[in-house]
Structures are given as C-alpha cells and as structure tokens.
Amino acid sequence: MELFGYGVLNILVAVGAFYVMMRVGMTMLRAMGQPIPEPPPPGELRKVKIMYRCAICGAEVRMTIAPHEDPEPPRHCLEDMDLVAPLDD
C-alpha cells in the first residue's frame, strides 16, 4: 500500500523519528531555560572535583566537597600540596 508515493511503513517511521527528535529537542531547550540554582549559604559544603599531589612524597588527594568553590590546598609532609588539575568528569 502506498500513500503519496511512499510506503505506509516509511511514513510511520518518519513520523516516529520526527516525534522522538521533537521530544528530545524540547526537553533540551526546557533544561537550558531553567535558572541556575542559588549557591548554598556560607559554611555549607559544596561539591568540588579537585586533585592535589604532595611534592615531597607523591601522595595524591581527590577533594570532592569543600566549604567554598576554591578551597585552600591540604597540607601533607608539613607542606601545602600542589594542585594537579581540576577534574572534569
């Protein structure tokens, strides 16, 4: 069976693909339209992903929460640890 020169199955697949793409697109647009949440009050822990390494012994620390977004480096071997790189997971 044909409709407008195309098979009915082809038309159903095209309509289904259009519906899925529109739903995904509208969901993405709705997510971008949401305002950024307010930062937590001072003193409350925030999520961070930072990696530090001790220059003396080579020990590494991954910091996942801190009281503010740019925390002071932890101390190890009586020295401040070096920032390796912020993690982008």
N, CA, C and O of each residue as an XYZ file, in Angstrom:
356
protein
N       0.836     -1.170      0.000
C       0.000      0.000      0.000
C       0.891      1.247      0.000
O       1.904      1.284      0.699
N       0.529      2.236     -0.757
C       1.317      3.443     -0.879
C       0.462      4.664     -0.578
O      -0.749      4.687     -0.800
N       1.151      5.681     -0.059
C       0.479      6.939      0.248
C       1.435      8.048     -0.181
O       2.551      8.126      0.331
N       1.014      8.911     -1.117
C       1.843      9.973     -1.672
C       3.122      9.422     -2.300
O       4.145     10.106     -2.292
N       3.089      8.246     -2.825
C       4.247      7.663     -3.482
C       5.233      6.999     -2.538
O       6.284      6.534     -2.980
N       4.924      6.942     -1.246
C       5.792      6.306     -0.257
C       5.017      5.194      0.434
O       3.792      5.248      0.544
N       5.744      4.191      0.895
C       5.117      3.106      1.620
C       4.618      3.577      2.985
O       5.185      4.494      3.579
N       3.562      2.945      3.471
C       2.986      3.316      4.764
C       4.014      3.116      5.874
O       4.069      3.919      6.806
N       4.815      2.083      5.796
C       5.836      1.830      6.815
C       6.862      2.964      6.836
O       7.277      3.404      7.908
N       7.273      3.436      5.659
C       8.224      4.555      5.589
C       7.643      5.807      6.245
O       8.350      6.517      6.960
N       6.382      6.076      6.009
C       5.733      7.255      6.592
C       5.650      7.116      8.105
O       5.896      8.084      8.823
N       5.308      5.932      8.603
C       5.214      5.718     10.053
C       6.576      5.870     10.721
O       6.674      6.441     11.807
N       7.616      5.367     10.087
C       8.972      5.510     10.637
C       9.368      6.987     10.664
O       9.947      7.449     11.648
N       9.067      7.729      9.608
C       9.404      9.152      9.553
C       8.646      9.936     10.619
O       9.229     10.803     11.271
N       7.371      9.651     10.807
C       6.575     10.333     11.833
C       7.109      9.995     13.216
O       7.199     10.877     14.071
N       7.463      8.745     13.454
C       8.023      8.338     14.745
C       9.356      9.018     15.020
O       9.601      9.475     16.136
N      10.219      9.087     14.010
C      11.517      9.748     14.178
C      11.326     11.240     14.448
O      12.030     11.807     15.284
N      10.382     11.885     13.750
C      10.087     13.289     13.979
C       9.608     13.509     15.414
O      10.037     14.459     16.069
N       8.734     12.653     15.901
C       8.211     12.776     17.266
C       9.337     12.649     18.298
O       9.410     13.445     19.234
N      10.208     11.658     18.131
C      11.308     11.446     19.078
C      12.263     12.643     19.051
O      12.679     13.118     20.108
N      12.618     13.137     17.857
C      13.532     14.279     17.765
C      12.915     15.538     18.378
O      13.617     16.310     19.031
N      11.645     15.748     18.179
C      10.980     16.921     18.770
C      10.957     16.820     20.290
O      11.199     17.816     20.972
N      10.670     15.637     20.837
C      10.646     15.468     22.300
C      12.026     15.717     22.902
O      12.150     16.405     23.915
N      13.062     15.156     22.278
C      14.428     15.353     22.782
C      14.815     16.829     22.679
O      15.383     17.380     23.622
N      14.523     17.465     21.566
C      14.844     18.877     21.379
C      14.123     19.773     22.366
O      14.733     20.678     22.936
N      12.843     19.541     22.578
C      12.073     20.353     23.522
C      12.574     20.137     24.948
O      12.622     21.084     25.733
N      12.945     18.908     25.293
C      13.482     18.637     26.624
C      14.794     19.386     26.831
O      15.020     19.952     27.901
N      15.656     19.394     25.826
C      16.935     20.108     25.933
C      16.711     21.614     26.056
O      17.369     22.268     26.864
N      15.800     22.169     25.274
C      15.510     23.596     25.362
C      14.932     23.969     26.724
O      15.274     25.011     27.282
N      14.061     23.122     27.256
C      13.469     23.373     28.567
C      14.548     23.348     29.650
O      14.505     24.150     30.583
N      15.510     22.436     29.533
C      16.583     22.339     30.521
C      17.479     23.578     30.459
O      17.950     24.041     31.498
N      17.724     24.124     29.267
C      18.560     25.320     29.150
C      17.850     26.560     29.663
O      18.506     27.535     30.031
N      16.533     26.543     29.695
C      15.767     27.686     30.153
C      15.641     27.772     31.662
O      15.135     28.771     32.174
N      16.084     26.758     32.391
C      15.999     26.758     33.844
C      17.051     27.697     34.416
O      18.189     27.688     33.947
N      16.707     28.507     35.414
C      17.718     29.381     36.019
C      18.728     28.573     36.828
O      18.431     27.469     37.285
N      19.932     29.136     37.001
C      20.977     28.483     37.782
C      20.565     28.525     39.251
O      20.139     29.575     39.731
N      20.680     27.423     39.971
C      20.271     27.433     41.379
C      21.146     28.364     42.212
O      22.315     28.583     41.894
N      20.574     28.901     43.268
C      21.290     29.785     44.172
C      22.434     29.026     44.839
O      22.288     27.837     45.122
N      23.570     29.678     45.098
C      24.652     28.995     45.809
C      24.229     28.697     47.247
O      23.418     29.426     47.818
N      24.767     27.648     47.824
C      24.392     27.325     49.203
C      24.859     28.412     50.164
O      25.786     29.161     49.854
N      24.226     28.499     51.323
C      24.628     29.518     52.291
C      26.069     29.301     52.751
O      26.581     28.184     52.677
N      26.730     30.368     53.230
C      28.115     30.234     53.692
C      28.236     29.184     54.793
O      27.382     29.092     55.675
N      29.302     28.399     54.731
C      29.525     27.351     55.723
C      28.978     26.001     55.313
O      29.395     24.983     55.864
N      28.059     25.959     54.366
C      27.517     24.691     53.890
C      28.471     24.123     52.837
O      29.048     24.870     52.046
N      28.630     22.818     52.833
C      29.597     22.196     51.918
C      29.096     22.222     50.480
O      27.904     22.060     50.218
N      30.031     22.429     49.549
C      29.738     22.451     48.116
C      30.478     21.300     47.435
O      31.504     20.829     47.926
N      29.947     20.860     46.306
C      30.620     19.811     45.540
C      31.748     20.427     44.721
O      31.537     21.404     44.003
N      32.939     19.859     44.828
C      34.092     20.250     44.018
C      34.781     18.978     43.538
O      34.590     17.910     44.120
N      35.566     19.084     42.501
C      36.351     17.943     41.994
C      37.753     18.451     41.710
O      38.041     18.925     40.611
N      38.618     18.351     42.702
C      39.976     18.878     42.596
C      40.966     17.798     43.020
O      40.704     17.057     43.967
N      42.092     17.702     42.333
C      43.126     16.720     42.639
C      44.387     17.441     43.100
O      44.851     18.371     42.442
N      44.941     17.008     44.238
C      46.183     17.571     44.781
C      47.239     16.474     44.881
O      46.912     15.300     45.050
N      48.526     16.874     44.774
C      49.640     15.930     44.906
C      50.694     16.549     45.812
O      51.006     17.734     45.698
N      51.245     15.730     46.724
C      52.323     16.163     47.607
C      53.619     16.167     46.796
O      53.968     15.163     46.175
N      54.332     17.301     46.803
C      55.577     17.423     46.046
C      56.707     16.622     46.673
O      57.682     16.300     45.994
N      56.594     16.293     47.957
C      57.672     15.592     48.649
C      57.559     14.078     48.490
O      58.514     13.427     48.068
N      56.393     13.512     48.828
C      56.268     12.048     48.803
C      55.416     11.519     47.652
O      55.421     10.313     47.402
N      54.684     12.383     46.944
C      53.891     11.943     45.798
C      52.493     11.480     46.140
O      51.781     11.001     45.257
N      52.069     11.604     47.395
C      50.705     11.206     47.768
C      49.706     12.100     47.049
O      49.942     13.295     46.876
N      48.583     11.511     46.631
C      47.558     12.263     45.917
C      46.255     12.263     46.698
O      45.925     11.288     47.373
N      45.513     13.371     46.602
C      44.234     13.524     47.275
C      43.232     14.052     46.266
O      43.527     14.983     45.517
N      42.053     13.459     46.246
C      40.959     13.966     45.416
C      39.935     14.581     46.352
O      39.347     13.878     47.174
N      39.714     15.886     46.239
C      38.766     16.589     47.088
C      37.419     16.622     46.368
O      37.336     17.037     45.212
N      36.362     16.180     47.061
C      35.043     16.131     46.438
C      34.060     17.121     47.039
O      33.119     17.526     46.357
N      34.241     17.528     48.297
C      33.394     18.556     48.889
C      34.270     19.524     49.674
O      35.302     19.139     50.224
N      33.847     20.783     49.718
C      34.609     21.811     50.420
C      33.651     22.913     50.850
O      32.554     23.026     50.302
N      34.055     23.736     51.835
C      33.172     24.805     52.287
C      32.963     25.908     51.254
O      31.968     26.628     51.332
N      33.880     26.065     50.277
C      33.700     27.035     49.200
C      34.320     26.476     47.928
O      35.011     25.458     47.967
N      34.074     27.139     46.801
C      34.451     26.589     45.500
C      35.953     26.550     45.249
O      36.416     25.720     44.467
N      36.726     27.424     45.889
C      38.172     27.458     45.700
C      38.848     27.237     47.058
O      39.330     28.191     47.670
N      38.887     25.987     47.532
C      39.425     25.722     48.874
C      40.953     25.841     48.919
O      41.637     25.730     47.902
N      41.454     26.067     50.120
C      42.905     26.076     50.312
C      43.433     24.658     50.141
O      42.732     23.703     50.474
N      44.656     24.498     49.627
C      45.191     23.141     49.449
C      45.455     22.481     50.798
O      45.849     23.146     51.756
N      45.235     21.166     50.868
C      45.527     20.452     52.114
C      47.038     20.384     52.351
O      47.826     20.582     51.426
N      47.432     20.106     53.584
C      48.861     20.004     53.923
C      49.241     18.535     54.090
O      48.479     17.743     54.644
N      50.430     18.185     53.602
C      50.965     16.840     53.734
C      52.481     16.973     53.807
O      53.049     17.795     53.089
N      53.143     16.207     54.633
C      54.589     16.304     54.846
C      54.977     17.731     55.270
O      56.049     18.224     54.919
N      54.093     18.375     56.022
C      54.273     19.730     56.549
C      54.359     20.801     55.462
O      54.865     21.892     55.725
N      53.885     20.524     54.261
C      53.874     21.479     53.145
C      52.495     21.470     52.494
O      51.774     20.475     52.570
N      52.126     22.588     51.850
C      50.891     22.625     51.082
C      51.044     21.696     49.864
O      52.108     21.627     49.251
N      49.967     20.991     49.534
C      50.003     20.106     48.372
C      49.827     20.944     47.096
O      49.242     22.026     47.138
N      50.334     20.439     45.970
C      50.247     21.125     44.681
C      48.964     20.728     43.965
O      48.571     19.561     43.975
N      48.315     21.710     43.343
C      47.125     21.443     42.553
C      47.548     20.723     41.275
O      48.353     21.241     40.501
N      46.994     19.513     41.057
C      47.321     18.778     39.834
C      46.492     19.316     38.704
O      47.035     19.823     37.723
N      45.181     19.215     38.820
C      44.257     19.745     37.813
C      42.851     19.552     38.324
O      42.570     18.550     38.981
N      41.953     20.491     38.041
C      40.549     20.238     38.359
C      40.057     19.091     37.492
O      40.388     19.023     36.308
N      39.281     18.199     38.061
C      38.766     17.057     37.326
C      37.501     17.452     36.608
O      36.640     18.104     37.198
N      37.361     17.076     35.347
C      36.164     17.355     34.557
C      35.461     16.055     34.229
O      35.483     15.611     33.081
N      34.833     15.433     35.228
C      34.121     14.165     34.995
C      32.755     14.389     34.445
O      32.026     13.430     34.193
